Amino acid sequence: MSAASVRAPRRGIVLGGAGVLGGTWAVGALCALEQTHGFAAENVEVIVGTSAGSVLGALLGCGVSAKNLREHYNEEVVSGGPLAG
């Protein structure tokens, strides 16, 4: 196999529902993945979500980071990105 035929890995994320509590859990999990493994959810190629997960998926697709989502859920001032201000 030549170096030209080797593809970089593609990443996707699936987000479930469960209302506000499920969304809060998902945001916490995304933040933990980023802190532990350097996995930035806003940089994935495919995002799929159901119910509250679809709302989070839309926000991630618009460039909102997991950190910004956490700030929003904690009713803090969002420091940057589309939710700033």
C-alpha positions as CSV (number, residue, x, y, z in Angstrom):
1,M,0.0,0.0,0.0
2,S,1.4,3.4,-1.0
3,A,1.5,6.4,1.3
4,A,-0.9,8.2,-1.1
5,S,-3.6,5.6,-0.6
6,V,-3.5,5.7,3.2
7,R,-6.3,7.9,4.5
8,A,-6.4,9.8,7.8
9,P,-9.0,8.4,10.2
10,R,-12.5,9.9,10.0
11,R,-14.4,10.5,13.2
12,G,-18.0,10.8,14.0
13,I,-20.1,11.2,17.1
14,V,-23.6,10.0,18.0
15,L,-25.5,11.9,20.7
16,G,-28.5,10.5,22.4
17,G,-31.6,12.2,23.8
18,A,-33.1,12.3,27.4
19,G,-33.8,16.0,27.6
20,V,-31.9,18.5,29.6
21,L,-30.4,15.8,31.9
22,G,-29.2,13.8,28.9
23,G,-27.8,16.9,27.2
24,T,-25.9,17.8,30.4
25,W,-24.5,14.3,30.6
26,A,-23.4,14.4,27.0
27,V,-21.7,17.8,27.4
28,G,-19.8,16.5,30.5
29,A,-18.7,13.4,28.5
30,L,-17.5,15.6,25.6
31,C,-15.5,17.7,28.0
32,A,-14.0,14.7,29.6
33,L,-13.0,13.2,26.2
34,E,-11.4,16.5,25.3
35,Q,-9.4,16.8,28.6
36,T,-8.4,13.1,28.6
37,H,-7.8,12.3,25.0
38,G,-7.6,15.7,23.2
39,F,-10.8,14.7,21.2
40,A,-12.5,18.0,20.1
41,A,-16.1,17.1,19.2
42,E,-16.5,20.2,17.0
43,N,-13.9,18.8,14.6
44,V,-15.6,15.5,13.7
45,E,-16.8,14.8,10.2
46,V,-20.2,13.3,11.0
47,I,-22.5,14.2,13.8
48,V,-25.8,12.3,14.5
49,G,-28.2,13.0,17.3
50,T,-31.6,12.2,18.6
51,S,-33.9,14.7,20.4
52,A,-31.6,16.7,22.8
53,G,-28.6,15.1,21.0
54,S,-29.7,16.6,17.7
55,V,-29.7,20.1,19.3
56,L,-26.2,19.5,20.7
57,G,-25.1,18.1,17.3
58,A,-26.4,21.2,15.5
59,L,-24.5,23.4,18.0
60,L,-21.3,21.4,17.5
61,G,-21.8,21.6,13.7
62,C,-22.0,25.4,14.0
63,G,-18.6,25.5,15.8
64,V,-19.7,25.7,19.4
65,S,-17.0,23.9,21.5
66,A,-17.7,21.5,24.4
67,K,-16.2,24.1,26.7
68,N,-18.7,26.7,25.5
69,L,-21.6,24.3,26.0
70,R,-20.4,23.5,29.5
71,E,-20.2,27.3,30.3
72,H,-23.8,27.7,28.9
73,Y,-25.2,24.8,30.9
74,N,-23.5,26.2,34.1
75,E,-25.1,29.6,33.4
76,E,-21.6,31.2,33.1
77,V,-20.6,33.9,30.6
78,V,-19.7,32.1,27.4
79,S,-16.1,33.1,26.5
80,G,-16.2,32.7,22.8
81,G,-17.7,31.1,19.7
82,P,-21.3,31.5,18.4
83,L,-22.8,31.5,21.9
84,A,-20.6,34.4,23.2
85,G,-22.4,37.3,24.7
